[in-house]
Amino acid sequence: MNVAIEGAPILRWTAPARLLAGDGQLSLDPFTLHAGQWLLLRPEQEVLGPDLAVAIARVLATLDPPASGELALFGRDPNALSYLELFQLRARLALIPGSGGLLASRTLRENIALPISVHAGLSHAAEWTLVTGILQRFGLEDAADLYPHAVSGSTRLRTCFARATALTPELYIVEGAGEFVSETHVGLSWTRLAEARPQQRAALVVCVSRHDTDFETWFRGQGGTVMQYRLHSESERAEGART
């Protein structure tokens, strides 16, 4: 799917851009993402730890600050926003975690309903109807009343995707290691995102920690772009600290 570039960018990442990742540091070239565009961020090296993909996703979702560089979401600097403004901005994006991400004390239905309850202000009946439709689209209706510990890892991930679509966000940010992407790239979750893309025109960033040829082939077939990030060596970090 080729996407025409229209309007102001949804996400803009400006150089010099470095992110902290555990005890290390990684860099990411500048990029701009408009409505409907898909971007896959993968490591330059063959295999890196999954925490690096998580570090990138958290920075792009405004949960952690970058070590350097500037992030703009929907034309705004997150660091310049009040708590309420940042809360409203985050309601326009959805972070899909590669692991965890569901509340253990709530059923799958209740987990999906949570962002709707917080942001949408619907009646109970309208909320129930909306959540039921989401459960059906993602093949989760039979597990709706189960708790996360009672279902498989793939079902939990599918629930995270389903919950992310609840408010029809303008930006999806998917975090996870290569194993996460490998497990789901031909699955129902990715199919549903691709199906909704022409109507919703949501932008998408996928952050992974290793190469996955099958997924990259599928992703490029959807008109997506692939970019690399790199982990800095000890000597490079020392040199950067001196300068």
Buried (B, 14 or more C-beta within 10 A) or exposed (E): EEBEEEEEBBBBBBEEBBBBBEEBBBBBEEBBBBBBBBBBBBBEBEEBBBEBBBBBBBBBBBEBBBBBBBBBBBEEEBEEBEEEEBEEBBBBBBBBBBBEBBEEEBBBBBBBBBBBBEBBEBEEEEBBEBBBEBBEBBBBBEBBEBBBEEBEEBBBBBBBBBBBBBBEBBBBBBBBBBBBBBBBBEBBBBBBBBEBBEEBBBBBBBBBBBBBEEBBEBBEEBBBEBBEBBBBEEEEBEEBEEE
